[in-house]
Amino acid sequence: MPTLVTIATSINGSVMDVPHSKFVTHHHIQIYPKHSPITLNQTWTIVSSLDGVAVPPGYVNIFAGDDPTNHLCIDVPHSSTKSGTHVQLYPIHKPGGAPNQQWKYIPVGDNQVYIASALNNKLVLDLDGGGAAPQTRIQISDVGDMKPSQIWIVNAL
């Protein structure tokens, strides 16, 4: 069964957010202070091979909102492996997605993880510029040595 989560930065607890609840193709993803109660644009659905989806073992798809049938997931545009590429919402390519839509949690301790791309496990989700101000965009970057801007906390709802 897919898991509903929030995904928070370890820096200040701000969460991944779809700006203005605009669930459309090519829309960027940002961080924003967590709403209370949590809102749909700050909710993510995690799908894995355990859910009967053709995702490689150990990897997940991360869908925007609480319904993976909306087919919009976190995607690296054009399968870029260039550090600094902003991630976006994009329709899943097929059940299980393509490598640019598959992600792996790499534990770093204390319920914290890197979220690595199946394109290259050395590319992880990162905060643009290393900061955590509201509306900071999320990008892929070369993994650093415990860089706070690359460490995430995935919390089930």
Beta strands, then each sheet from edge to edge (+ up, - down):
strand 1: 3-9
strand 2: 15-17
strand 3: 30-32
strand 4: 44-48
strand 5: 60-64
strand 6: 72-75
strand 7: 88-91
strand 8: 103-109
strand 9: 112-117
strand 10: 120-127
strand 11: 138-142
strand 12: 152-156
sheet 1: 5+ 4- 1+ 12- 9+ 8-
sheet 2: 5+ 4- 1+ 12- 9+ 10- 11+
sheet 3: 2+ 3-
sheet 4: 6+ 7-
end
